Each structure stands twice: as C-alpha cells, then as structure tokens.
Amino acid sequence: MAIEIKYELANHNGKDVIYIHFERNLELNERVKKLVGVKWSNSKKAWMYT
C-alpha cells in the first residue's frame, strides 16, 4: 500500500520551510528523522525541513 506524502511551503519564524505530512508510519518516521535539516514540529504535527 502506498503512503501519501504531502508537502507544504510555509514561513516559520521568518524562515522559509517545507512541512512534510504523512500518516503515522514508524519506518518512515525513522528515515525522515535522520535527514539533515529536518525536525519535528509539535504545533503542525509534521516534519519541518529548514
């Protein structure tokens, strides 16, 4: 089954960022967590690439 991933361009504290949204998936979370420049945003409930 394919995982739907959505990207959202936004501005966070004056910086352009990309939010990465997808259904909860532990394997994908572990992979995204290791990417440089990516961190979890509690307020958006999404990964944020700066």
C-alpha positions as CSV (number, residue, x, y, z in Angstrom):
1,M,0.0,0.0,0.0
2,A,1.4,3.4,-1.0
3,I,1.9,6.1,1.6
4,E,0.5,9.5,0.7
5,I,3.1,12.3,1.5
6,K,2.1,15.9,1.3
7,Y,4.5,18.9,1.2
8,E,3.5,22.4,2.4
9,L,5.6,25.5,1.7
10,A,5.4,27.9,4.7
11,N,7.2,30.5,6.7
12,H,8.2,29.7,10.3
13,N,9.8,32.5,12.4
14,G,10.8,34.4,9.3
15,K,12.4,31.4,7.6
16,D,11.1,29.6,4.6
17,V,10.4,25.9,5.4
18,I,8.8,22.8,4.0
19,Y,6.4,20.8,6.1
20,I,6.2,17.1,5.4
21,H,2.9,15.5,6.2
22,F,2.0,11.7,6.2
23,E,0.0,9.2,8.2
24,R,1.8,7.8,11.2
25,N,4.4,5.3,10.0
26,L,7.2,4.2,12.3
27,E,9.6,3.2,9.5
28,L,9.1,6.4,7.5
29,N,9.5,8.5,10.7
30,E,12.9,6.8,11.4
31,R,14.1,7.6,7.9
32,V,12.9,11.2,7.9
33,K,14.4,11.8,11.4
34,K,17.9,11.0,10.0
35,L,17.7,13.7,7.3
36,V,19.9,16.8,7.8
37,G,17.9,19.9,8.5
38,V,14.6,18.1,9.4
39,K,13.0,18.3,12.8
40,W,9.5,17.6,14.3
41,S,7.1,20.4,14.7
42,N,4.7,19.8,17.6
43,S,2.4,22.7,16.6
44,K,2.0,21.5,13.0
45,K,2.2,17.7,13.8
46,A,4.6,17.4,10.8
47,W,8.2,17.2,10.0
48,M,9.8,20.5,9.1
49,Y,12.7,21.0,6.7
50,T,14.6,24.3,7.1
